[in-house]
């Protein structure tokens, strides 16, 4: 089983739609969780950290469920500029020190 | 602008050739990483460093070597390139604290093709 799993998509949604991605992780000792955004042929960039109580940043809401070992990202009122690949990232203290383990990403296309 | 700079951005190698990828950061970060990204597999850690003069193996270290002689630079070497090393390589760095707030800062990547 992969350490971090995501539905690769693509998710094709119209502008203004609400879309949600889930991510599951296998290591119950994982400490920190993140969502990164990666545009085509570009480097990943931090979108938001995921906190235990859930957190929101504008149109983006992240949730963490430690019991079920999954993380979610909700995007409301999708914009064309939201089209990208969204990477779920887990900070795994057990392997390679405090290093990130990346999911394969979920591709989102927002259509006009 | 402050950040992580990778050179070169593109390279084509013949099987058996060697090369070095350079990563430089000007943020005084302690930790530096080399990842490779292949379609459908996400980023995989090759080697990393927790400070000047230190290096350690990641998930896929075979065929690569690294050095961190200066805090700001992290070099990735391929001694004898193989077609399986065709990939996009990303360097990243982070500070020893502020992980939750700032995460990793990535370079723009090196696209390497081995023919």
Interface residues (C-beta under 8 A of the other chain):
Chain A: X4 X8 X32 X34 X36 X41 X42 X43 X44 X45 X46 X49 X87 X89 X91 X95 X96 X97 X98 X99 X100 X102 X103 X104 X105
Chain B: X33 X35 X40 X41 X42 X43 X44 X45 X48 X50 X56 X58 X59 X90 X99 X100 X101 X102 X103 X104 X106 X107 X108 X109
